[in-house]
Amino acid sequence: MNRWSIRTRLTVLAAGVTALLCLGMSILLTVVLRGRVADLHNETVMRSAVTVIGLIQDDQVPRVLPSTGRISEVGGIQIVDPVGQVAGGTGELGYAPRVSMLTPAREQPRGYEVRCDLPEFEGCQTVIAVRIYDTQGDWFLYIIDEQVPWYISIAYIVQLGLVSLILVGLTALGTAHTVKGALEPVARIREQALKIGFDIGEGRIKGQRIALPEHDDELRALAKAANLVLARLEATIAREREFTSNASHDLRSPITAMRTELDEAMLYPEEADWPETAEKLTGSLDRLSELVEDLLALSRLDAGASVEREVVDLAALVREEIARRPEDARIKVVVQPTRVLGVRVHLARLFTNLLDNAARHAKDSIIVRVHPDGPMAVLEVVNDGDSIPVEMREAIFDRFTRLDASRSKDTGGSGLGLAICRQIAHAHNGSVAVADSASGARLVVRLPRAPR
């Protein structure tokens, strides 16, 4: 059933529910009708009894009752006189032994029993005994007739079954047709989404979206959700292509610089200053290595690989990372013990990227602060270099984004450092942003504090 289509499942479900309803209604209808048929049968029996009672009262009881009129409406009748002798009956019953010893009480002159051993009849029969009052003694009238079966009759059951089958069939056809019509817009939305998604992936069409259905219903909501997904897909692909283009450009720059140095040196090998050439090549290689490491770091963060976390003291981590660097008189540290739960190597990379960024732009001062702020731990890196324009405070965290001032000064950097910082902060349920500062640039990281 799990492989059935929605149309098939709903059709089977609707047909099954209808079949159950038909079954329940058939049972209820059969019970009601059987009671009604039984009442009609009793009325027929009593009409026959009234006819025979009239013969007894007129003292005109024949040995064999004529099977005509109301008497013919029952299976058989036997009359027993006050002394217990058979006085007459229909057919062989007028000469047969007494069919029943059932004698209703005077206060309840009618009774019945079921007999399955009557030789004149096949199967079980209902024997209805009626007491007839007489001054010379009471007579007994025994009326024999077939029982009303629980199914009333074969014809009734056949008709009921046919009607139920027709209802189930009509329900199945109606459900299949309705579901087909309801799912046609879904199929159109699916086809449009596949085509637009393929075109977006191939870069052929931009801004194309699924046509919204006319009615404001679930299908319209589905189309809107699909359009939102397509918009995000288009934006993601655009960012990835831009990222690839920027990465290719930034990778090509140091490679081109190294190739140029080598080509110039190889043209005049006797005149080339090889130590100077090697030093230039080393600088380009360092920049290339930094860029590759940043790209690898971003790919690992994007992949979301799970790494075991531990309690880290941000103050101690800041001091350790500064101690590993060449001494820089511009750096001032103001920290308080503040613990967070995270990946030590990632937090160290976050801080060193912020510090490297500050070192490239600072003039005379770099201030590093760590302190708790309620449930959050705060890491600040402030430098007295050029300030960051308000409109660029978010853009600098995009990949390969560098301010014009940085480019004009050729301060280095891959353009990925701050993007890595934001990725690490988000992975730790935190944030990193540019905050207001009287002068220079102030970058603030906020991370949840570790539970005590």
Buried (B, 14 or more C-beta within 10 A) or exposed (E): EEEEEEBEEBBBEBBEEBBEBBEEBBEEEBEEEBEEBBEEBBEBBBBBBEBBBEBBEEEEBEEEBEEEEBBEBBBBBBBBBBEEEBBBBBBEBBEBEBBBEBEBEEEEBBBBEEBEEBEBBEEEBBBBBBBBEEEEEBBBBBBBBBEBEEEBEEEBBEEBEEEBEEBBEEBBEBBBEBBEEBBEBBEBBBEBBEEBBEBBEEEEEEEBBBEBBEEEEEBBEBBBEBBEEBEEBBEEBEEEEEBEEBBEEBBEBBEEBBEEBBEEBEEEEEEBEEEEBEEBBEBBBEBBEBBEBBBEBBEEBEEEEEEEBEEBBBBBBBBEBBEEEEEEEBBEEEBEEBBBBBBBEBBBBBBBBBBBBBBBBBEEBBBBBBBBEEEBBBBBBBBBBBBBEEEEBEEBBBBBBBBEBBEEEEBEBBBBBBBBBBBBBEBBEBEBBBEEBEEBBBBBBBBBBBEE
